[in-house]
Amino acid sequence: VSAKKVIGIVLDVLLYVFLALAVVIVALTIMSKVAQKDDPNGAPNLFGYEMRYVETGSMEPEYPVNTMVFIERAPENDEDSIKWFENVKVGDVLTFKYREAGQQIVITHRVVEILDPNTDPGYITQGDNEKMSDDIVKSRDDIQSVYKFRIPFLGKFIDFLKTPFGFIVTLVIPLLSFICWQAYKLIILFFKSKQ
């Protein structure tokens, strides 16, 4: 196999990988916009898991800033909700609604104590990197979801994509490269067929 053929195959693979990445990025961006249409704190949902990323250092070192966390949303109907909350235990990482300076924000902290598991319990939460627990006891109505798994630094990459430079580097350049490469291959094929 000639070196030229190998380089061609490698370039094809790289361009298809970038093209697939571009499609995923566009899909995630659209999903994010749709999720935030009715709820400013909404997050994209992928295969039943909400995608959020850690914005502060309150959960370090286990969850550094910009870690992408995949969380399971609490069911909305009462019967499923009761069963779901029965599985929430001390040590679980929860995402919950929190009012700060008149604004509702979403925070991800760990459960350090459950006050009364037999009724609608109160959940006391705390950031791993904080010395004191949160000042407000959370009820089931406050809790949105429970952590399942994470991808470190994916949030940083997504933040980079939101910048004009990031958009150009990860979407525009790969797409233009793909178009140019395919055009070059078509031209070569055309001249070969003419010969």
N, C-alpha and C positions, 0 to 999 in steps of 0.2 A: 504494500500500500504506500503510495507516494506521500511525501510530507504535505504537499498541497491539499491532498484529499483529507488527511488527518486534520489539518487546520480548518478546512471547510466544515467538517463534521463537528469539531469543537465549537466553532462560531455558531453553527446552527443550534446546537444544544444550549449554548449560553443565551442566545437570542430568544429561544422558546421559553427558557426559564424566566428571563426578564419579562417576556410577554405575559406569562402566567402570573407572575408577581404583580404586574400592572393591573391585570384583570381583578385579582384578589383585592388590591388596594382600592380600586374604583368601587368594587362591591362593598367593602367595609365602610368606605366614605359615605356611600348612598345609605347603607343600613344605619349608620350613625346619625345622619341627617333625619331619616324617617323616625328613629327612636326619640330624637330630641324635638320633633315637631309638636307633640302634645305635652311632653315633659322635658324641661330644660336639663334635668339630671338623668335623662334616658341614656341607655347604652346599647350598642349593637348586640344582637343575639345570634350565636352561631351554634347550631346543633343542640339547642336547648340550654346553652350556657351564655350568660351575659359576660361581655368583655369590658373590664374596667382596668385603669392603671393607677398605681400608687403615686400620689402627687406630693406627699410629704414624707419626712423621715420618721414618722411616729411608729412605724412597724419594722424599723431596722433592728438587727442586721438580717433577719430572715427574709424580709420583703423590702429591698432597697427601693429608693425613689425610681420611678419609671418601670417598675416591674408590672407586667401585664398579668392580671389575675382573672381567672375564669370562675364564675360564681353561679350557683344554682338558685334560681328565683323561687321564693316562697309561693306555694299555690294560692290562688285567689278564693277558691270555694272553701267553705268552712270545714267540711269533712276531711278533705285532703290536707288542709292547713293544720288541723289538730294533730294528725299523724306525723306531719313533717316536723312540727315544733317538738314533738316528743323525742325526736332524734337529736335535737340541739343539746349540746353538753358543754361543760366547762372545758376550755381549751380550743373550742371551735372559733374560727374567724368569721365574723358576721359583717355584712354591709348594711348600714342603717341610715335613716333620714335624721338630720340634725339641724336645728335652727341656730344660726349664728349671725348676730347683727342684723336681724330681720330677714335674713335670707336662708332658704332651705338648701343645705348641701348634703352630700353623701360621703360617709366616712366608713372605713374598713378597720375594725379593731377586734381584739380577742375577748371572748367571754371569760371573765375571771370569777364570776359568782352568779348563781341562779337563785333568786329569793324564794319563790314558791312554785315548784314545778307542778303542783296539783291543780292550780287555778290558772289564770292568765299571769304567768310569772313575770317578774321584773328581772331584766338582764343587766348586770353590771359589767361594763366593758372597759378595756384599757389598751392603749398602744403598747407594744412590746418595748419601745424605747422611751416610755414615759414612767415617771416615778409614782404618779397618782392615777387612780381610776377616773373615768369620765364623770363629770358632776351630775349628769342626768341619767336616771334609771330608764332603760329602754323597755317598752312593752312590745307585744307582738305586732301591733300596728306600725311601730317604727321600723321594724326589721324587714329588709327587702330580700336578702339572700344570704347564702352561706358559701364560703370559699371551697373550691374543689381542687384546682391546681393552678400553676403559674408558669409564665415564660419570662425570665429576667431580661430587662432592658428592651423588651419589645415596645414598651410605651415610649421610650426615647426615640426609637426608630419612627414610630407613628407621629410623634411631635415634629421630627425632622421632615416627614412627608408633608406636613401642613404648611411648611415654609415654601416660598416660591422656588428657592434653590433646590430644596428637597424634591419638589414636584418635577422640576426640570431633569434632575439627575436620575430619578427613579422611574419616571414615566415618559417624558418627552424624548430624552436621548435614546433609551432602549427602543422606543417605537420607531423613531427616525432611522436608527441603525438597522432595525429589522426590515423596514421598507427599502432602504438603500441596498442592503445585502440581497434581498429578494429580487430587486430590480437588476442588480449586477448579474445574478445568476440567470435571469431571463434573457439579458442581452447576450451573455456568453452562449446560451442555448440557441438563441436566434442565429448568431453567426456560425455556430457549428452546423445548424440545419441548412443554412445557405450554402456552406461548403459541401 
